[in-house]
Amino acid sequence: MTEYGDGTRSVHAGLPPAVPGEPFLPGPVFAAPYHLDPEAGPAATPNGYGRPDNRTRRLLESAIGELEGGPALAFASGQAAVTAALLSILRPGDTVVLPADGYYPVRGFATSTLAELGVSVVFAPTAGPHPDYAGVRLVLLETPANPGLDVCDLAALADRAHAAGALLAVDNTAATPLGQRPLDLGADLSLASGTKALTGHSDLLLGYVATRTPSLLESLTVWRTTTGSIPSAFDAWLAHRSLFTLDLRLARQTANAAAVVEALAGRADVTGLRWPGRPGDPAFEVASRQMRRIPGIVGFDLGSADRVARFLAASDLVAAATSFGGVHTSADRREQWGDDTAPGFVRLSCGIEDAADLVADIVAALDKS
Ligand SMILES: *Cc1c(COP(=O)(O)O)cnc(C)c1O
């Protein structure tokens, strides 16, 4: 089979065979129940009811599955996907290892719901040291971690998890499947928020879990059908349409991040600059080995909440907004959400504006603030 490049894969993933008179990507199918054959009933059709069955969603799932390299299930949000993986695998008495510096609502969910269900929760920093996995049922890694951008060695940690009899899940939100393919690196599950760079237009919420293990796929499918955490047909269609430009968007975001990092690196009023693509960054070595491209997300510290506010007010092109990976450049002061970061820490997500415009705007806003 031909191994196409990222641009080709992005634009063709999940499309049905060409049919004269039909669109490239069929429009969304809106249905709660579908017509049934009065005699044969549901056995005669793949579409009985909208919660388990939707053609638009299946096309999106085959697209994501092609990019991740394993069958995928779409969920209503990234959070729905992460919690589906945790709750469909973990049982009372199990131990789970989670990133200490990962997406903070996952940590909140673990210390409340999982702990109440009798699951022991261990936190480990993405950059290590990683604990002994003896007796662990599931390890969740997030790399690059949001928001601190540390990176861990997935192949090495997959070996370690499997040697201890543990499953490995990887949150691939920041990287996207074009940045790294956790299943190829040994992970049992690759999951993500599709709300961020995967779809990139800041107009929908989506999550997914991909796995090559049939029993995990089966229990996740049952989990999703019985809890009902499905994305709408319209959002699934919009997400699939957005995937066509994934390669182009990521390429521009990465290039913009490189330009912004170069402009920030020389400034005395910007500290703690982090970008895994920058030589000398603590994540640079592992990221260069493991990742096929570096996300357009940059971390730095402006010293205080006030200065961050002045910087954002002075900028014309950097929107104050949470989330990341969108086509518009945005920045978020993570501490305001209760994230365990310094008051002046900023997560800057580079959009697809022209690099020269973006750098000039950021430099001017820093000079003014
Ligand atoms: C945003 C995010 C999530 C949750 O995704 P939603 O689509 O907002 O529910 C999970 N993991 C990471 C790393 C994220 O950045």
The ligand as a Gaussian input file, in Angstrom:
#p B3LYP/6-31G(d) Opt

LIG

0 1
 C       -8.507000      20.195000      26.342000
 C       -7.878000      18.942000      26.751000
 C       -8.645000      17.848000      27.147000
 C      -10.143000      17.928000      27.254000
 O      -10.741000      18.203000      26.020000
 P      -12.164000      18.907000      25.837000
 O      -12.418000      18.719000      24.382000
 O      -12.012000      20.337000      26.253000
 O      -13.130000      18.200000      26.713000
 C       -7.988000      16.679000      27.470000
 N       -6.643000      16.580000      27.422000
 C       -5.876000      17.622000      27.057000
 C       -4.399000      17.468000      27.023000
 C       -6.464000      18.830000      26.720000
 O       -5.684000      19.862000      26.368000

